[in-house]
Amino acid sequence: IDDSMVQGQRIDDAAVTAMVAQADLIVAHNAGFDRPFVEGRWPVFAGKAWGCSFQGIDWKKEGSGSAKLEFLASERGWFYDAHRAQVDCHALLQVLASPLADGQTGLSRLLAGAGQTRYKLRATGAPFEAKDKLKSRGYRWDGEGRVWWCSLASDESLDAECAWLRAEVYGTRSARVQLEALNSLVQFSSRSGKLSERSL
């Protein structure tokens, strides 16, 4: 997209606000990018539940080689000019209307997960020598907070992860991890969820 493509164009803020006000759930393929961007311009988005088709479906587990929208569409035999908002939305609708491995559509999976609380677990005080284990387990390093963290999709996965941390990372050391509970009203936004700690 270059300047010539948007010259003389504008977005009708009132129309966007009216349309979004009617929505129960906003779905984006990269909600972690899209949500803060649109909330900065249109406050109506901040009061809405959000789902993310990129993170909310385990595409690798579903047999896809990538979670990129273009790849998911091409796997289903659809090809399109990417990075045009309306075309990208139609492509995402087609992908989400397709059945997953269990026969459920991607949209059904997202709707079912929208009401669930997700967790951001921070492995505070994890010993340095555990960094390779944490990284291979899918943890990410937060350089500013100087802590390894991961996202978890359910209470069950949170309990299992805490048990793994106790056994594989902290051992006999006393440990408290930080949890951030994220519901669909704050998930993918720049706002914090409910913070707590858990002793392991």
Helices and strands as residue ranges (DSSP letters): H 3-6, H 13-21, E 25-28, H 31-41, G 43-47, E 49-52, H 69-75, H 85-97, H 106-114, E 118-123, G 128-130, H 131-136, E 140-142, E 147-152, H 155-165, I 166-170, E 176-182, E 194-199
